[in-house]
Amino acid sequence: MSKIDYRESGVDIDAGNEAVRRIKALARATYTKGVLSGVGSFGGLFALDPAVPDPVLVASADGVGTKLKVAFMTGVHNTIGADLVNHCVNDILVQGAKPLFFLDYLATGRLAPDVAEQIVRGISSACVENGCALLGGETAEMPGFYSEGEYDVAGFIVGVVPRARVIDGSGIAAGDVLIGLPSSGLHTNGYSLARRLVFDVLGLDVTTHVAELGATVGEALLRTHRSYLRQILPLLDRGWIKGMAHITGGGITENVPRMLPEGRTFSLDRDGWTVPPLFTWLQRAGDLEEPEMFRAFNMGVGLVLACSPADADQVLASLHAMSEPAWRLGRID
C-alpha cells in the first residue's frame, strides 16, 4: 500500500501557509486603535472606545451569492472581497451603527494562494475605506466539496451605535418621505436570474461588449456593491433619519417594509428616478413583468431613507453637497 499524506488527500498545508503569509500584511493595513491582537491569534481582540455612550453592538453576516459564478468565469476575484465588506457595512449602517471590525470565511476545494490574496486584498481595501479593522478570519481547504476553481466566501461584521441613536423605524409616520440613493449595479442580489438571462437566454459571454451598458458583460455584472457609510454618517449626526433599508435580496418590494412600523405601507413615485440601462436590458431579455423586476433586483436603488417632510429638503441638499445624486423615491402611507 502506498503511503498517504495530507497533501495527497487534497489539503496542502504549505499553500495554506503561503496564503496566510500574503494575507497578514493586508489585514494589518486595516488595523484601527481598537485592535489588541495580531494575525494568527485564535480569536481577535477589540476594545470599545469608552467615549461611546451606552454602546449597543450591531452584528451581521452575509455572502455575495451566485455573483461568485461571474468571478469564476472572468478570473477577477478582488471585487468580490469589496462586495462582501460593503454589503455587511450597509446592513448595520441602516440601524445607525458605525463598523468596528470584520471577519471573513473563505472555503475552497483546492487553495490557490494568488486567488485568496486577490479576495482578501479586496476585503482589506474596503475595510480601510470604511474605517473597519479586518480582525481575523478562516481559510478552509475542503477537497471534494467544491468544484475545481470554485470557492465560497462569507463576511461577519460588528459595529457600534449609542443606544439613544439606534435607528429602528419606530418613529416613521404617514406622510414621511422616502429618499433613494443610487446603486452601482446589481450589487449582490438577483444573480441567479441575471446569469440565466445573460448566459442562457441571450447566449452571451463575459467578454461580450454590450453597447447599451458601455461595458463587457463581465464588467457590468461585477461592478462593486457600494458602501453608503460616508454619505450617511453626517446625516446621522443631524438626527434627520427615521429609518433606512438596504436594498438587497427581495429588491425594493420586500426590503423597504422591513424598516416600517406595523400597519404602515409605502408608495413609490416611479417618475422620481430613471432605472439604469442594466435593468431595462435584463427586463427585455427575459420579457419580465415590472413586479418581478422589483422583487428580484434593486432597480438602481441601493439604499432608502425615511425622514419627515420638514427634513427632506435638508437631507437631499446634504447628499447633493457630497455629490450624491439622491432623489425623492416615494412616501409612507
ABEGO torsion letter per residue (X at the ends): XBBBBAAAAGBBAAAAAAAAAAAAAAAAAABBAABABBBGBABBBBBBBAABBGBBBBBBBBBAEAAAAAAAAAGBAAAAAAAAAAAAAAAAAAAGBBBABBBBBBBBABBBAAAAAAAAAAAAAAAAAAGBBBAEEBBBBBBGABBBGBBBBBBBBBBBBBAAABBAGAABBBGBBBBBBBBAEAEABGAAAAAAAAAAAAGBBAABBBAAAGBBAAAAAABBBBBAAAAAAAAAAAGABABBBBBBBGEAAAAAAAABBBGBBBBBBAAABBBBAAAAAAAAAAGBBAAAAAAABAGGBABBBBBBAAAAAAAAAAAAAAGBBBBBAEBBX
